[in-house]
């Protein structure tokens, strides 16, 4: 600078975010092992998701082989026949569906064996190794993904067998990963015990605890909506938001799963995992980056800020006829419906109730997030009685997001009405393939992206919130109220939401746009 001469500084070119986040394909053949291959979860979700990934080119026939493992003594063709009927056509590829299915099924091989003895897993390892050898894969450079489509009770023995007999023999760029399904425990103690058992065998980066709600398109959009749009930033806090509802409703009962459902109930089955994961994304602070650990750090902070649930802010229900199922005890205290208020003790959300609602055998089927804003101060149009502004994210069915707002009714008179600004995915993205949740999450496991999976400390924090309440229900200290199938649930639930500050809009119904 002292010479008065200008100098040119050469700097590295700026990389766009899209390049920074771009996935770099790995080398080494991929083996996907579906344990519990003959069960309903594998047939209805896992194998169809793998088929759609294959059809869209995310997994290649020259790089991947799929192994099914279960106790049932069947042949490769028997398993393929069982799966075939669940492989639905991919959008845009209907004409070649039968050919695609035939090619995909040839990638599947079946191995039979027990879940707690070494003989079956040695056979499985032999089958995987033969495939890897046929691909001239260097020992240890291959990738092995184990998907446990199994009850949690067999996770520990299965993981022990995998660790002992089916791991890569050395680390030469390959990996071994484990995908475990919910329910992951029944309470804090059982979840921690299960985590400890698996944690002794595998490192946290190898464990993928799957919650399929985190793979839903609109759930994945939450962070983009919140942190990539300027007009949400100043509004998303206790100064402007009155309350937030996170709702899951089904219009059918247990449908033959009464015995299974009765072991868990609606809180363990839906609220403690699915809806709580949605709450984290709605309430979290902006992470430092999109790296999985940064995102999951913020989710844990939210969970650790949730206050203990008060009994007077919980309404439980059980639909009439639930105990008629022969697999359900006549005196069952298991709730099929629950509404509760969660409160987050931090600067952003102090005083804002998060109303969690889930139920079976109700009058509609939907899952949505409803952010209700406070009343407009100085209401010169006298329109508060028509309803408040709301931002609604419809997760299923008819994926959409819309902002409910007050507008002038067309005409010569100055009258107001409720309307919406609407983004309906079925209309806006007609030519786009919207993937199923399992497709996205399985692809994430292949790519090693744990952002949309539940970390161990996150799981612990979630159970800490609900375990005291669940134990009171299990001991019979809290009783579910009866409600009629096809109703909104117990009337007390609506009263609780109203008491928490939710203002229902009467006379307004959102109608999905037609194509």
Kinemage of the C-alpha trace (Angstrom):
@kinemage 1
@onewidth
@group {chain A} dominant
@subgroup {mainchain}
@vectorlist {calphas} color= white
{ca unk a 1} P 0.000 0.000 0.000
{ca unk a 2} L 2.901 2.288 0.745
{ca unk a 3} L 4.092 2.224 -2.913
{ca unk a 4} L 0.795 3.572 -4.174
{ca unk a 5} L 0.527 0.622 -6.558
{ca unk a 6} L -2.708 -1.339 -7.113
{ca unk a 7} L -2.394 -5.087 -6.670
{ca unk a 8} L -4.683 -7.834 -7.917
{ca unk a 9} L -5.595 -10.498 -5.394
{ca unk a 10} L -6.512 -13.838 -6.900
{ca unk a 11} L -9.265 -15.578 -4.994
{ca unk a 12} L -10.884 -18.978 -5.349
{ca unk a 13} L -14.124 -18.937 -7.348
{ca unk a 14} L -17.323 -18.666 -5.341
{ca unk a 15} L -19.242 -21.919 -5.142
{ca unk a 16} L -23.001 -21.878 -5.068
{ca unk a 17} L -24.936 -23.565 -2.284
{ca unk a 18} L -26.283 -26.096 -4.734
{ca unk a 19} L -22.737 -27.230 -5.477
{ca unk a 20} L -21.787 -27.285 -1.811
{ca unk a 21} L -24.702 -29.580 -1.044
{ca unk a 22} L -24.340 -31.770 -4.100
{ca unk a 23} L -24.002 -35.456 -3.348
{ca unk a 24} L -20.811 -37.068 -4.623
{ca unk a 25} L -21.569 -40.660 -5.703
{ca unk a 26} L -19.607 -43.326 -3.880
{ca unk a 27} L -17.796 -46.205 -5.510
{ca unk a 28} L -18.094 -49.772 -4.320
{ca unk a 29} L -21.033 -52.088 -4.800
{ca unk a 30} L -24.090 -51.606 -2.596
{ca unk a 31} L -25.920 -54.394 -0.781
{ca unk a 32} L -29.303 -53.543 0.734
{ca unk a 33} L -30.429 -56.165 3.222
{ca unk a 34} L -34.084 -56.098 4.318
{ca unk a 35} L -34.482 -58.071 7.538
{ca unk a 36} L -38.078 -59.106 8.099
{ca unk a 37} L -38.473 -59.373 4.337
{ca unk a 38} L -41.661 -61.454 4.520
{ca unk a 39} L -43.480 -59.005 6.824
{ca unk a 40} L -46.040 -56.340 5.998
{ca unk a 41} L -43.720 -53.354 6.478
{ca unk a 42} L -41.178 -54.726 4.012
{ca unk a 43} L -43.797 -55.642 1.414
{ca unk a 44} L -45.863 -52.463 1.667
{ca unk a 45} L -43.178 -49.836 2.259
{ca unk a 46} L -39.546 -50.932 2.001
{ca unk a 47} L -39.542 -52.897 -1.255
{ca unk a 48} L -41.874 -50.445 -3.082
{ca unk a 49} L -39.602 -47.561 -2.011
{ca unk a 50} L -36.547 -49.428 -3.336
{ca unk a 51} L -38.371 -50.125 -6.602
{ca unk a 52} L -39.199 -46.443 -7.116
{ca unk a 53} L -35.605 -45.447 -6.370
{ca unk a 54} L -34.466 -48.025 -8.906
{ca unk a 55} L -36.940 -46.834 -11.554
{ca unk a 56} L -35.886 -43.204 -11.099
{ca unk a 57} L -32.211 -44.118 -11.440
{ca unk a 58} L -31.107 -43.433 -7.859
{ca unk a 59} L -29.935 -47.008 -7.462
{ca unk a 60} L -28.429 -48.785 -10.452
{ca unk a 61} L -28.742 -52.464 -11.318
{ca unk a 62} L -24.998 -52.729 -11.953
{ca unk a 63} L -24.167 -51.351 -8.491
{ca unk a 64} L -26.807 -52.775 -6.153
{ca unk a 65} L -28.200 -56.087 -5.013
{ca unk a 66} L -31.077 -56.516 -2.565
{ca unk a 67} L -31.198 -59.321 -0.036
{ca unk a 68} L -34.266 -60.352 1.900
{ca unk a 69} L -33.794 -62.155 5.224
{ca unk a 70} L -36.474 -63.729 7.410
{ca unk a 71} L -37.324 -66.924 9.242
{ca unk a 72} L -39.854 -68.084 6.646
{ca unk a 73} L -38.483 -70.894 4.458
{ca unk a 74} L -39.260 -69.672 0.944
{ca unk a 75} L -37.367 -69.372 -2.333
{ca unk a 76} L -36.162 -66.279 -4.177
{ca unk a 77} L -39.118 -66.532 -6.556
{ca unk a 78} L -41.578 -66.926 -3.689
{ca unk a 79} L -40.398 -63.641 -2.183
{ca unk a 80} L -40.512 -61.927 -5.574
{ca unk a 81} L -44.085 -63.127 -6.075
{ca unk a 82} L -45.115 -61.774 -2.667
{ca unk a 83} L -43.599 -58.391 -3.443
{ca unk a 84} L -44.776 -57.981 -7.032
{ca unk a 85} L -48.325 -56.880 -6.250
{ca unk a 86} L -47.102 -53.978 -4.090
{ca unk a 87} L -44.859 -52.433 -6.769
{ca unk a 88} L -46.985 -49.627 -8.171
{ca unk a 89} L -46.135 -47.782 -11.420
{ca unk a 90} L -43.906 -44.723 -11.206
{ca unk a 91} L -45.424 -41.504 -12.519
{ca unk a 92} L -44.379 -41.033 -16.139
{ca unk a 93} L -43.157 -44.613 -16.547
{ca unk a 94} L -46.445 -46.489 -16.706
{ca unk a 95} L -45.775 -47.893 -20.176
{ca unk a 96} L -42.676 -49.819 -19.100
{ca unk a 97} L -43.931 -50.847 -15.669
{ca unk a 98} L -44.040 -54.606 -16.198
{ca unk a 99} L -40.575 -54.628 -17.720
{ca unk a 100} L -39.235 -52.460 -14.897
{ca unk a 101} L -40.743 -54.760 -12.269
{ca unk a 102} L -39.234 -57.842 -13.881
{ca unk a 103} L -35.777 -56.255 -13.973
{ca unk a 104} L -36.039 -55.025 -10.383
{ca unk a 105} L -37.152 -58.385 -8.994
{ca unk a 106} L -34.076 -60.022 -10.475
{ca unk a 107} L -31.975 -57.898 -8.117
{ca unk a 108} L -33.578 -59.614 -5.107
{ca unk a 109} L -32.174 -62.711 -3.422
{ca unk a 110} L -33.613 -64.388 -0.337
{ca unk a 111} L -31.838 -65.977 2.623
{ca unk a 112} L -33.724 -67.803 5.373
{ca unk a 113} L -32.559 -67.934 8.978
{ca unk a 114} L -33.282 -67.145 12.605
{ca unk a 115} L -32.684 -63.706 14.097
{ca unk a 116} L -30.621 -64.853 17.064
{ca unk a 117} L -28.362 -67.626 15.741
{ca unk a 118} L -25.136 -67.425 13.775
{ca unk a 119} L -25.954 -69.999 11.060
{ca unk a 120} L -28.416 -67.812 9.185
{ca unk a 121} L -26.236 -64.711 9.346
{ca unk a 122} L -23.213 -66.645 8.127
{ca unk a 123} L -25.292 -67.718 5.126
{ca unk a 124} L -26.356 -64.095 4.638
{ca unk a 125} L -22.758 -62.872 4.802
{ca unk a 126} L -21.729 -65.565 2.327
{ca unk a 127} L -24.447 -64.461 -0.127
{ca unk a 128} L -23.435 -60.794 0.205
{ca unk a 129} L -19.727 -61.608 -0.170
{ca unk a 130} L -20.375 -63.682 -3.304
{ca unk a 131} L -22.188 -60.726 -4.854
{ca unk a 132} L -19.374 -58.350 -3.904
{ca unk a 133} L -16.811 -60.777 -5.337
{ca unk a 134} L -18.770 -61.003 -8.584
{ca unk a 135} L -18.451 -57.223 -8.870
{ca unk a 136} L -14.681 -57.404 -8.316
{ca unk a 137} L -15.130 -55.331 -5.184
{ca unk a 138} L -12.069 -54.896 -2.989
{ca unk a 139} L -12.667 -56.402 0.435
{ca unk a 140} L -13.933 -53.678 2.763
{ca unk a 141} L -14.724 -51.149 0.041
{ca unk a 142} L -18.327 -52.248 -0.445
{ca unk a 143} L -21.384 -50.709 1.189
{ca unk a 144} L -23.819 -52.688 3.316
{ca unk a 145} L -27.164 -51.210 4.378
{ca unk a 146} L -29.232 -53.276 6.831
{ca unk a 147} L -32.897 -52.277 7.059
{ca unk a 148} L -34.546 -53.752 10.175
{ca unk a 149} L -38.224 -54.105 9.226
{ca unk a 150} L -38.669 -55.950 12.501
{ca unk a 151} L -40.226 -55.566 15.968
{ca unk a 152} L -37.940 -53.626 18.359
{ca unk a 153} L -37.710 -56.661 20.637
{ca unk a 154} L -35.369 -58.370 18.165
{ca unk a 155} L -33.177 -55.323 17.418
{ca unk a 156} L -30.481 -56.264 19.997
{ca unk a 157} L -29.943 -59.895 18.872
{ca unk a 158} L -30.108 -58.967 15.186
{ca unk a 159} L -27.625 -56.111 15.622
{ca unk a 160} L -25.330 -58.457 17.560
{ca unk a 161} L -25.451 -61.005 14.718
{ca unk a 162} L -24.778 -58.304 12.099
{ca unk a 163} L -21.851 -56.994 14.115
{ca unk a 164} L -20.384 -60.468 14.577
{ca unk a 165} L -20.910 -61.985 11.130
{ca unk a 166} L -21.976 -59.450 8.452
{ca unk a 167} L -19.720 -56.386 8.733
{ca unk a 168} L -17.220 -55.224 6.155
{ca unk a 169} L -13.963 -56.958 7.009
{ca unk a 170} L -11.933 -53.764 6.882
{ca unk a 171} L -12.433 -50.058 6.251
{ca unk a 172} L -11.269 -49.245 2.747
{ca unk a 173} L -13.886 -46.645 1.885
{ca unk a 174} L -16.923 -48.826 2.437
{ca unk a 175} L -19.430 -48.743 5.283
{ca unk a 176} L -22.056 -50.663 7.243
{ca unk a 177} L -25.253 -48.843 8.283
{ca unk a 178} L -28.277 -49.915 10.288
{ca unk a 179} L -31.813 -48.563 9.810
{ca unk a 180} L -34.200 -49.150 12.725
{ca unk a 181} L -37.926 -48.456 12.703
{ca unk a 182} L -40.130 -47.024 15.431
{ca unk a 183} L -41.441 -47.682 18.038
{ca unk a 184} L -38.039 -47.276 19.666
{ca unk a 185} L -38.921 -48.143 23.230
{ca unk a 186} L -42.069 -47.662 25.318
{ca unk a 187} L -40.699 -45.053 27.715
{ca unk a 188} L -37.446 -43.369 28.700
{ca unk a 189} L -35.951 -46.403 30.457
{ca unk a 190} L -36.708 -48.920 27.687
{ca unk a 191} L -35.553 -46.520 24.957
{ca unk a 192} L -32.302 -45.842 26.786
{ca unk a 193} L -31.736 -49.570 27.312
{ca unk a 194} L -32.316 -50.229 23.613
{ca unk a 195} L -30.036 -47.341 22.652
{ca unk a 196} L -27.313 -48.647 24.951
{ca unk a 197} L -27.537 -52.164 23.532
{ca unk a 198} L -27.265 -50.970 19.939
{ca unk a 199} L -24.736 -48.275 20.878
{ca unk a 200} L -22.355 -50.931 22.201
{ca unk a 201} L -22.300 -52.502 18.742
{ca unk a 202} L -22.419 -49.523 16.366
{ca unk a 203} L -21.283 -45.922 16.398
{ca unk a 204} L -23.932 -43.193 16.204
{ca unk a 205} L -23.043 -42.283 12.554
{ca unk a 206} L -23.884 -45.875 11.607
{ca unk a 207} L -27.368 -45.844 13.183
{ca unk a 208} L -30.368 -44.408 11.315
{ca unk a 209} L -33.518 -44.221 13.471
{ca unk a 210} L -36.241 -43.710 10.918
{ca unk a 211} L -39.369 -41.614 11.437
{ca unk a 212} L -41.153 -41.560 8.101
{ca unk a 213} L -42.822 -38.207 8.856
{ca unk a 214} L -39.436 -36.550 8.418
{ca unk a 215} L -39.434 -37.774 4.826
{ca unk a 216} L -42.750 -36.183 3.873
{ca unk a 217} L -42.461 -33.455 1.246
{ca unk a 218} L -44.220 -30.751 3.251
{ca unk a 219} L -42.291 -31.575 6.438
{ca unk a 220} L -39.049 -31.250 4.489
{ca unk a 221} L -40.309 -27.872 3.275
{ca unk a 222} L -40.652 -26.463 6.798
{ca unk a 223} L -37.077 -25.300 7.177
{ca unk a 224} L -37.060 -23.768 3.701
{ca unk a 225} L -40.272 -21.865 4.435
{ca unk a 226} L -39.002 -20.558 7.745
{ca unk a 227} L -35.415 -19.699 6.919
{ca unk a 228} L -35.466 -18.831 3.201
{ca unk a 229} L -38.376 -16.352 3.207
{ca unk a 230} L -37.898 -12.869 4.624
{ca unk a 231} L -41.520 -12.193 5.544
{ca unk a 232} L -41.706 -15.147 7.944
{ca unk a 233} L -38.667 -14.170 10.005
{ca unk a 234} L -40.182 -11.230 11.955
{ca unk a 235} L -43.571 -12.971 12.375
{ca unk a 236} L -42.451 -16.368 13.700
{ca unk a 237} L -42.514 -15.659 17.429
{ca unk a 238} L -44.676 -15.050 20.495
{ca unk a 239} L -45.256 -11.404 19.551
{ca unk a 240} L -47.391 -12.380 16.545
{ca unk a 241} L -48.451 -16.015 16.934
{ca unk a 242} L -51.302 -16.898 19.278
{ca unk a 243} L -51.042 -20.698 19.107
{ca unk a 244} L -49.893 -23.554 16.898
{ca unk a 245} L -51.835 -26.750 16.283
{ca unk a 246} L -50.212 -29.951 14.994
{ca unk a 247} L -52.968 -32.384 14.081
{ca unk a 248} L -53.194 -36.004 12.967
{ca unk a 249} L -56.648 -37.429 12.254
{ca unk a 250} L -57.726 -40.794 10.848
{ca unk a 251} L -61.275 -41.686 9.836
{ca unk a 252} L -60.828 -45.391 10.625
{ca unk a 253} L -60.090 -47.400 13.757
{ca unk a 254} L -57.410 -49.965 14.448
{ca unk a 255} L -58.495 -52.107 11.467
{ca unk a 256} L -57.255 -55.482 12.665
{ca unk a 257} L -54.223 -54.047 14.481
{ca unk a 258} L -56.016 -53.688 17.810
{ca unk a 259} L -53.704 -56.050 19.683
{ca unk a 260} L -50.596 -54.237 18.450
{ca unk a 261} L -52.054 -50.761 18.928
{ca unk a 262} L -53.240 -51.529 22.464
{ca unk a 263} L -49.640 -52.057 23.559
{ca unk a 264} L -48.767 -48.484 22.603
{ca unk a 265} L -51.753 -46.154 22.237
{ca unk a 266} L -52.071 -42.951 20.247
{ca unk a 267} L -49.458 -40.983 22.229
{ca unk a 268} L -46.639 -43.484 21.724
{ca unk a 269} L -47.785 -44.356 18.203
{ca unk a 270} L -48.184 -40.831 16.807
{ca unk a 271} L -47.593 -37.887 19.154
{ca unk a 272} L -44.318 -38.791 20.872
{ca unk a 273} L -42.535 -39.327 17.551
{ca unk a 274} L -44.275 -38.034 14.410
{ca unk a 275} L -45.925 -34.903 15.778
{ca unk a 276} L -43.062 -34.079 18.102
{ca unk a 277} L -40.635 -34.183 15.175
{ca unk a 278} L -42.874 -31.712 13.336
{ca unk a 279} L -42.955 -29.481 16.432
{ca unk a 280} L -39.142 -29.408 16.466
{ca unk a 281} L -38.981 -28.134 12.895
{ca unk a 282} L -41.698 -25.549 13.528
{ca unk a 283} L -40.108 -24.237 16.739
{ca unk a 284} L -36.331 -24.617 16.297
{ca unk a 285} L -33.898 -21.763 15.816
{ca unk a 286} L -31.986 -21.373 12.566
{ca unk a 287} L -29.104 -23.868 12.522
{ca unk a 288} L -25.558 -22.770 11.776
{ca unk a 289} L -25.697 -24.729 8.514
{ca unk a 290} L -27.578 -27.572 6.887
{ca unk a 291} L -25.092 -30.117 8.173
{ca unk a 292} L -27.065 -32.892 9.897
{ca unk a 293} L -25.467 -32.335 13.307
{ca unk a 294} L -26.196 -28.606 13.246
{ca unk a 295} L -29.856 -29.234 12.412
{ca unk a 296} L -30.222 -31.944 15.039
{ca unk a 297} L -28.526 -29.782 17.674
{ca unk a 298} L -31.303 -27.197 17.306
{ca unk a 299} L -34.025 -29.851 17.500
{ca unk a 300} L -32.592 -31.137 20.773
{ca unk a 301} L -32.571 -27.610 22.217
{ca unk a 302} L -36.307 -27.306 21.513
{ca unk a 303} L -37.076 -30.617 23.222
{ca unk a 304} L -35.015 -29.677 26.249
{ca unk a 305} L -37.014 -26.438 26.547
{ca unk a 306} L -40.434 -28.160 26.707
{ca unk a 307} L -42.020 -27.814 30.144
{ca unk a 308} L -43.562 -30.829 31.939
{ca unk a 309} L -47.051 -31.596 30.625
{ca unk a 310} L -49.822 -30.590 33.023
{ca unk a 311} L -52.650 -33.086 33.572
{ca unk a 312} L -55.247 -30.332 33.210
{ca unk a 313} L -53.948 -29.661 29.708
{ca unk a 314} L -54.501 -33.233 28.501
{ca unk a 315} L -57.706 -34.804 27.152
{ca unk a 316} L -57.715 -38.521 26.357
{ca unk a 317} L -60.361 -40.428 24.415
{ca unk a 318} L -61.245 -43.961 23.345
{ca unk a 319} L -63.759 -44.522 20.568
{ca unk a 320} L -66.848 -46.585 21.318
{ca unk a 321} L -66.398 -50.103 20.015
{ca unk a 322} L -62.608 -50.166 20.383
{ca unk a 323} L -62.731 -52.979 22.960
{ca unk a 324} L -65.043 -55.037 20.721
{ca unk a 325} L -61.880 -56.116 18.916
{ca unk a 326} L -61.158 -59.611 20.318
{ca unk a 327} L -57.423 -58.787 20.514
{ca unk a 328} L -58.106 -55.811 22.836
{ca unk a 329} L -58.742 -56.373 26.570
{ca unk a 330} L -62.277 -55.480 27.681
{ca unk a 331} L -60.927 -53.139 30.358
{ca unk a 332} L -58.319 -51.454 28.144
{ca unk a 333} L -57.286 -47.976 29.283
{ca unk a 334} L -55.408 -47.290 26.037
{ca unk a 335} L -56.292 -43.927 24.452
{ca unk a 336} L -57.169 -43.863 20.758
{ca unk a 337} L -57.380 -40.049 20.917
{ca unk a 338} L -55.362 -37.397 22.717
{ca unk a 339} L -55.199 -33.618 22.748
{ca unk a 340} L -52.543 -31.926 24.856
{ca unk a 341} L -50.832 -28.584 25.214
{ca unk a 342} L -47.038 -28.401 25.103
{ca unk a 343} L -45.305 -25.221 26.231
{ca unk a 344} L -41.780 -24.216 25.251
{ca unk a 345} L -39.851 -22.198 27.815
{ca unk a 346} L -37.598 -19.960 25.713
{ca unk a 347} L -37.438 -16.420 24.396
{ca unk a 348} L -39.187 -17.119 21.094
{ca unk a 349} L -42.133 -19.211 22.309
{ca unk a 350} L -42.835 -18.247 25.933
{ca unk a 351} L -46.632 -18.173 26.331
{ca unk a 352} L -47.461 -19.770 22.942
{ca unk a 353} L -49.349 -23.065 23.363
{ca unk a 354} L -48.498 -25.898 20.989
{ca unk a 355} L -51.713 -27.926 20.736
{ca unk a 356} L -50.972 -31.535 19.759
{ca unk a 357} L -53.938 -33.579 18.603
{ca unk a 358} L -54.120 -37.135 17.263
{ca unk a 359} L -56.935 -39.623 17.017
{ca unk a 360} L -58.470 -42.590 15.258
{ca unk a 361} L -62.058 -43.164 14.087
{ca unk a 362} L -62.681 -39.428 13.662
{ca unk a 363} L -64.753 -37.531 11.101
{ca unk a 364} L -61.897 -36.836 8.674
{ca unk a 365} L -58.436 -37.962 7.627
{ca unk a 366} L -55.693 -35.362 7.588
{ca unk a 367} L -52.405 -34.273 9.058
{ca unk a 368} L -51.637 -30.573 9.200
{ca unk a 369} L -49.864 -27.734 10.977
{ca unk a 370} L -52.015 -24.702 11.752
{ca unk a 371} L -50.233 -21.518 12.834
{ca unk a 372} L -52.823 -19.080 14.167
{ca unk a 373} L -51.821 -15.435 14.462
{ca unk a 374} L -53.072 -12.952 17.027
{ca unk a 375} L -55.993 -10.604 16.369
{ca unk a 376} L -55.362 -7.443 14.364
{ca unk a 377} L -55.189 -4.527 16.833
{ca unk a 378} L -57.595 -1.668 16.153
{ca unk a 379} L -59.959 -3.746 13.984
{ca unk a 380} L -61.634 -0.985 11.947
{ca unk a 381} L -63.391 -3.495 9.662
{ca unk a 382} L -65.058 -5.323 12.572
{ca unk a 383} L -64.016 -8.630 11.037
{ca unk a 384} L -62.436 -10.408 13.981
{ca unk a 385} L -65.522 -12.578 14.385
{ca unk a 386} L -64.853 -14.058 10.940
{ca unk a 387} L -61.605 -15.600 12.118
{ca unk a 388} L -57.922 -14.985 12.513
{ca unk a 389} L -55.109 -15.103 10.000
{ca unk a 390} L -53.685 -18.609 9.770
{ca unk a 391} L -50.842 -20.279 7.928
{ca unk a 392} L -51.748 -23.896 7.266
{ca unk a 393} L -49.453 -26.642 6.026
{ca unk a 394} L -51.407 -29.705 4.925
{ca unk a 395} L -49.098 -32.717 5.178
{ca unk a 396} L -51.613 -35.279 3.901
{ca unk a 397} L -53.752 -35.877 1.942
{ca unk a 398} L -53.858 -33.221 -0.826
{ca unk a 399} L -50.484 -31.699 0.106
{ca unk a 400} L -50.759 -27.939 0.231
{ca unk a 401} L -49.881 -24.805 2.102
{ca unk a 402} L -52.191 -21.836 2.313
{ca unk a 403} L -52.531 -18.562 4.157
{ca unk a 404} L -56.001 -17.829 5.451
{ca unk a 405} L -56.653 -14.102 5.414
{ca unk a 406} L -59.405 -11.492 5.337
{ca unk a 407} L -60.243 -9.844 2.003
{ca unk a 408} L -62.929 -7.558 0.629
{ca unk a 409} L -65.931 -9.426 -0.723
{ca unk a 410} L -66.289 -8.519 -4.452
{ca unk a 411} L -69.165 -6.146 -5.055
{ca unk a 412} L -70.355 -2.622 -4.346
{ca unk a 413} L -70.643 -3.093 -0.594
{ca unk a 414} L -67.681 -2.874 1.770
{ca unk a 415} L -67.943 -6.322 3.316
{ca unk a 416} L -65.155 -8.698 4.259
{ca unk a 417} L -64.735 -12.443 3.912
{ca unk a 418} L -62.235 -15.185 4.665
{ca unk a 419} L -60.213 -16.429 1.716
{ca unk a 420} L -56.749 -17.884 1.108
{ca unk a 421} L -53.514 -17.647 -0.803
{ca unk a 422} L -53.052 -21.216 -1.874
{ca unk a 423} L -50.200 -23.434 -3.056
{ca unk a 424} L -51.677 -26.864 -3.760
{ca unk a 425} L -49.040 -29.327 -4.864
{ca unk a 426} L -51.360 -31.425 -7.021
{ca unk a 427} L -52.117 -28.367 -9.137
{ca unk a 428} L -48.790 -26.522 -9.061
{ca unk a 429} L -46.516 -29.544 -9.589
{ca unk a 430} L -48.546 -31.684 -11.969
{ca unk a 431} L -45.526 -33.057 -13.813
{ca unk a 432} L -43.351 -33.526 -10.737
{ca unk a 433} L -42.878 -36.854 -9.025
{ca unk a 434} L -43.437 -36.249 -5.323
{ca unk a 435} L -41.601 -39.100 -3.605
{ca unk a 436} L -42.969 -41.191 -0.802
{ca unk a 437} L -41.327 -40.623 2.572
{ca unk a 438} L -39.590 -43.999 2.616
{ca unk a 439} L -38.009 -43.367 -0.782
{ca unk a 440} L -36.386 -40.165 0.411
{ca unk a 441} L -35.210 -41.598 3.724
{ca unk a 442} L -33.717 -44.764 2.229
{ca unk a 443} L -31.882 -42.606 -0.305
{ca unk a 444} L -30.592 -40.471 2.584
{ca unk a 445} L -29.211 -43.565 4.306
{ca unk a 446} L -27.398 -44.584 1.128
{ca unk a 447} L -25.940 -41.087 0.870
{ca unk a 448} L -25.021 -40.939 4.541
{ca unk a 449} L -27.211 -37.914 5.320
{ca unk a 450} L -28.566 -38.188 8.875
{ca unk a 451} L -30.357 -34.823 8.915
{ca unk a 452} L -33.818 -36.431 8.779
{ca unk a 453} L -33.113 -39.167 11.306
{ca unk a 454} L -33.430 -39.141 15.083
{ca unk a 455} L -30.218 -38.865 17.109
{ca unk a 456} L -29.843 -40.703 20.424
{ca unk a 457} L -29.944 -37.601 22.635
{ca unk a 458} L -32.948 -36.342 20.668
{ca unk a 459} L -34.775 -39.614 21.302
{ca unk a 460} L -33.954 -39.383 25.011
{ca unk a 461} L -35.213 -35.797 25.268
{ca unk a 462} L -38.471 -36.761 23.532
{ca unk a 463} L -39.126 -39.620 25.944
{ca unk a 464} L -38.338 -37.384 28.929
{ca unk a 465} L -41.271 -35.174 27.914
{ca unk a 466} L -43.869 -37.939 27.663
{ca unk a 467} L -42.774 -40.707 30.044
{ca unk a 468} L -44.338 -39.223 33.237
{ca unk a 469} L -47.695 -38.779 31.452
{ca unk a 470} L -47.550 -42.252 29.895
{ca unk a 471} L -46.815 -43.874 33.233
{ca unk a 472} L -49.826 -42.149 34.801
{ca unk a 473} L -52.010 -43.499 31.977
{ca unk a 474} L -50.500 -46.994 32.284
{ca unk a 475} L -51.276 -47.007 36.026
{ca unk a 476} L -54.892 -46.059 35.287
{ca unk a 477} L -54.589 -42.658 36.968
{ca unk a 478} L -55.887 -40.934 33.831
{ca unk a 479} L -58.907 -42.318 31.975
{ca unk a 480} L -59.870 -41.813 28.320
{ca unk a 481} L -63.289 -40.334 27.624
{ca unk a 482} L -65.613 -42.240 25.256
{ca unk a 483} L -66.400 -40.709 21.873
{ca unk a 484} L -68.468 -41.828 18.912
{ca unk a 485} L -66.690 -43.053 15.776
{ca unk a 486} L -66.992 -40.440 13.040
{ca unk a 487} L -67.041 -37.522 15.471
{ca unk a 488} L -64.439 -34.848 16.257
{ca unk a 489} L -63.473 -36.744 19.392
{ca unk a 490} L -64.423 -35.813 22.976
{ca unk a 491} L -65.991 -32.362 23.288
{ca unk a 492} L -63.552 -31.642 26.104
{ca unk a 493} L -60.728 -31.583 23.529
{ca unk a 494} L -62.265 -28.634 21.689
{ca unk a 495} L -62.800 -26.887 25.010
{ca unk a 496} L -59.135 -27.422 25.903
{ca unk a 497} L -57.991 -25.916 22.583
{ca unk a 498} L -60.322 -22.963 23.102
{ca unk a 499} L -59.014 -22.476 26.630
{ca unk a 500} L -55.459 -22.510 25.275
{ca unk a 501} L -56.352 -19.648 22.936
{ca unk a 502} L -57.339 -21.287 19.661
{ca unk a 503} L -60.173 -19.464 17.889
{ca unk a 504} L -62.110 -21.681 15.492
{ca unk a 505} L -63.354 -20.167 12.254
{ca unk a 506} L -66.977 -21.043 11.593
{ca unk a 507} L -68.348 -21.076 8.073
{ca unk a 508} L -64.975 -21.277 6.301
{ca unk a 509} L -63.865 -24.501 4.619
{ca unk a 510} L -60.675 -24.882 2.613
{ca unk a 511} L -61.412 -26.649 -0.668
{ca unk a 512} L -58.406 -28.031 -2.591
{ca unk a 513} L -58.295 -26.493 -6.094
{ca unk a 514} L -59.275 -28.798 -8.928
{ca unk a 515} L -56.997 -29.401 -11.888
